[in-house]
Amino acid sequence: MQPLALTDLTDQVLNLTPTQGLGIPVALIGAVFLALGAQFQHRGVGKVEAKLGGAARGLNRRQLVALLTRPSWLFGTFLLLLAILFQLTSLYLAPLIVVQPLGAVALVITALVNARVSGMKLDRATMRSIALCVGGVAVFVTIAAFTARETEITDSQLITVLVILGVVLVAAAAAFAVLRSQFKAIIYIVAAGILYGFVATLAKVIINRVRLENFDVLTFICVIALLAATALGAYFVQTAYASGPPDLVIAGLTVIDPLVAVSIGIVVLGEASGAPPLAIAAFVVTGAVAIYGVFQLAKHHPQNQR
């Protein structure tokens, strides 16, 4: 039997092309804009909250309108739009399960910036929680880079994603309407992360369909679903800013968001269809570690305890 050459092994394991690899630094730049945008938006929401009262039950219409007059919130929104632009570019270049988890870099930046701005030192438990979030996602994306494959999304797969999103939207809206008086920051963060996971998936789908000039009815349904999920997720994020520190919000978004998107990519879209069983097991373990880090951060963050 002829031995396997190193170049052959590399070809089998590392599936990213140079163009797809370019999606990684693009996603990292987007993470920087995400971190800074979150900090400025959090400051704007905090000022509105101080002026008009708290938002434990969700931001009301008056508070939402007031945000439009806050320069810090508007500048944060501009930075977040840049983050979205870079994220969409990275999704155009590379598989979703490779670039989407890289947003976790924003968590580290946000934690450092927020600690500096608030004058509050991050304790050991908080740093450990952040390390679990970032470490879990880092290992996750490393494995994905060696096993992910770009696949063509079929109409049946897309319909499955849309049906699941429809159920999630209805459930999230109903839970908010009935239980919002009991919601805490972590609930808003988890809900927003789940919704944005679907947003990332639909954005990837729409990008691929535009690339193929496929402008059928299903494509327009995807656009409508994306806008609906984005709107509700954005509302949850702004309310979370009013009830929790920005690095906790970013932790939820940069961990739960990509894990949901990647789970869809793996289970529905088949982007990890060529991954060995050991890699699938590693996805589950590292994802669980990252999510555990989010809940530990919510429990131990000094601003939450205060």
Buried (B, 14 or more C-beta within 10 A) or exposed (E): EEEEEEEEEEEEEEBBEEEBBBBBBBBBBBBBBBBBBBBBBBBBBBBBBEEBEEBBEBBEEEBBEBBEEBEBBBBBBEBBEBBBBBBBBBBBBBBBBBBBBBBBBBBBBBBBBBBEEBEBEBEEBBEBBBBBBBBBBBBBBBBBBBBBBBBEBEEEBBEBBBEBBBEBBEEBEEBBEEEBEEBEBBBBBBBBBBBBBBBBBBBBBBBBBEEEEEEEEBBEBBBEBBEBBBEBBBBBBBBBBBBBBBBBBBBBBBBBBBBBBBBBBBEBBBBBEEBEEEBBEBBEEBBEBBBBBBBBBBEBBBBBEE
